[in-house]
Amino acid sequence: MRKLRLALILPILQLLIALALWPYPMGSPKGLVASAPTIRTICLGMDAPALLFPAAVVNRWPVIRWLPLKPYGLFFTDELAFLFGVILLWGIVGLMLDQLKSATKSLHGRISIANLLINVTLNLALIYGGIRLFVAGLDWVFPIPQWGNRLGYFLGSIPLMAWAFALIIFPGLTLVKTIRRKYAGTESVT
């Protein structure tokens, strides 16, 4: 019997859920969040870390910023970046769950300085992303009156804040555990 590969199933399933929750007509030239209906805010909250992808890619890269607003049918450029972020996010979550199911890691192995730096950098980046989501979640809990859909933003803020806390707490604990193990002498660094 073949093993269930969550790294393949979760991204496809979450993309289908995101597309099902995305209201028609899709898109708004004001961006992903401006005056969004309740169902969209729930979708954005459920896939909150994927919101960091359009903010990092579309707004930072001049080549993408100057693409036409609707290059591919019904989707705006930032929406395509968000959907790609959903696939990437849930692919990583599925991969982590697959690794958790399949292997038990030894805590008393040798690690290199490069692996230590990569681990620390990745955890700090996740904590930074969690802080950005927390600040965005505060905006959703107390929305600007011009946004109009206060209930939708409040409902969307619940999973968004859960993601924010998870992205701050779990990488923070991993970072503390890594630093403690390094300085406690339980593993040697080469």
C-alpha positions in Angstrom: 0.0 0.0 0.0 1.4 3.4 -1.0 1.9 6.1 1.6 -0.2 9.2 1.6 2.0 12.0 0.4 0.8 15.1 2.1 3.4 17.2 0.3 1.4 16.6 -2.9 -2.2 16.4 -1.6 -2.2 19.5 0.7 -1.2 22.1 -1.9 -3.7 20.8 -4.4 -6.5 20.6 -1.8 -5.8 24.1 -0.4 -5.6 25.6 -3.9 -9.0 24.1 -4.7 -10.4 25.4 -1.4 -8.9 28.9 -2.0 -10.4 29.0 -5.5 -13.8 27.8 -4.2 -13.7 30.6 -1.5 -12.6 33.2 -4.0 -15.7 35.2 -5.0 -16.6 36.1 -8.6 -15.8 38.6 -10.1 -12.3 38.0 -8.9 -9.9 40.7 -8.2 -9.9 44.3 -7.3 -7.4 46.9 -8.7 -7.1 48.1 -5.1 -5.4 44.9 -4.0 -6.1 41.6 -2.3 -7.6 43.0 0.9 -9.2 46.3 0.0 -13.0 46.1 0.4 -13.0 42.3 0.3 -16.2 40.2 0.9 -16.4 38.0 4.0 -15.7 34.8 2.1 -12.4 36.3 0.7 -11.2 37.5 4.1 -11.8 34.0 5.5 -9.8 32.5 2.6 -7.0 35.1 3.1 -7.0 34.4 6.8 -6.9 30.6 6.3 -3.8 31.0 4.0 -2.3 34.0 5.8 1.4 33.2 5.3 0.7 33.1 1.6 -0.2 36.9 1.9 3.5 37.5 2.5 4.4 36.2 -0.9 2.6 38.9 -3.1 3.9 41.6 -0.7 7.4 40.4 -1.2 7.3 39.5 -4.9 4.8 41.8 -6.6 5.6 45.0 -4.8 9.4 44.5 -4.8 10.3 43.3 -8.2 10.0 46.1 -10.9 9.5 43.6 -13.7 6.4 42.1 -12.0 5.1 45.4 -10.8 4.7 46.7 -14.4 2.8 43.6 -15.6 -0.7 44.4 -16.8 -3.3 44.2 -14.0 -5.1 41.1 -15.5 -2.5 39.2 -17.5 -4.3 35.9 -17.2 -8.0 36.0 -17.5 -9.8 36.6 -14.2 -6.8 36.9 -12.0 -4.8 40.0 -11.1 -1.0 39.7 -10.7 -1.1 39.9 -6.9 -3.8 37.2 -6.9 -1.7 34.9 -9.0 1.2 35.5 -6.6 -1.1 34.7 -3.6 -2.3 31.5 -5.2 1.3 30.5 -5.9 2.1 31.3 -2.3 -0.8 29.0 -1.2 0.7 26.1 -3.2 4.2 26.9 -1.8 2.9 27.2 1.8 0.9 24.0 1.9 3.6 22.1 0.0 6.1 23.0 2.8 3.5 22.1 5.5 2.8 18.8 3.8 6.6 18.1 3.4 7.1 18.8 7.1 4.2 16.5 8.1 5.6 13.8 5.8 9.0 14.1 7.5 7.4 14.1 10.9 5.6 10.8 10.1 8.5 9.1 8.4 11.6 9.8 10.4 12.7 10.3 13.9 15.6 12.7 14.1 18.5 12.2 16.5 19.0 15.2 18.7 22.7 14.2 19.4 24.2 14.5 15.9 26.9 16.7 14.4 25.8 19.8 12.7 27.9 22.2 10.6 28.2 25.9 11.0 26.4 26.4 7.7 23.4 24.3 8.7 23.3 26.2 12.0 23.3 29.5 10.2 20.6 28.4 7.7 18.5 27.1 10.6 18.8 30.4 12.5 18.2 32.5 9.4 15.1 30.5 8.5 13.6 30.7 12.0 14.3 34.5 12.2 12.6 34.9 8.8 9.6 33.0 10.0 9.4 35.1 13.2 9.6 38.2 11.1 6.8 36.9 8.9 4.7 36.2 12.0 5.2 39.7 13.3 4.1 41.1 9.9 1.0 38.9 10.0 0.3 40.0 13.6 0.4 43.7 12.6 -1.9 42.9 9.6 -4.2 41.0 11.9 -4.5 44.0 14.2 -5.6 46.0 11.1 -8.2 43.4 10.4 -9.5 43.3 14.0 -9.9 47.0 14.0 -10.6 47.7 10.3 -10.6 51.2 8.7 -14.2 52.4 8.4 -13.9 52.9 4.7 -13.3 49.1 4.2 -16.9 48.5 5.0 -17.0 44.8 5.8 -16.1 44.8 9.5 -17.6 41.3 10.2 -15.6 39.8 7.3 -12.4 41.3 8.4 -13.0 40.2 12.0 -13.7 36.6 11.0 -10.7 36.6 8.7 -8.5 37.9 11.5 -9.0 34.8 13.7 -7.1 32.4 11.4 -4.7 35.1 10.5 -3.8 35.8 14.1 -3.5 32.0 14.7 -1.0 31.8 11.9 0.9 34.8 13.3 1.2 33.3 16.7 2.3 30.0 15.3 4.9 31.7 13.1 6.3 33.5 16.1 6.1 30.8 18.8 7.2 27.6 17.0 10.2 29.1 15.2 11.1 31.0 18.4 11.1 27.7 20.4 13.1 26.0 17.8 15.6 28.8 17.7 16.0 28.7 21.5 16.3 24.9 21.5 19.0 25.1 18.8 21.0 27.7 20.6 20.7 25.8 23.9 21.9 22.6 22.3 24.8 24.3 20.7 26.0 25.9 24.0 25.1 23.0 26.2 27.7 20.8 24.5 25.3 18.0 23.5 26.4 18.3 19.9 29.6 19.4 18.3 29.7 22.1 15.6 32.2 21.6 12.8 
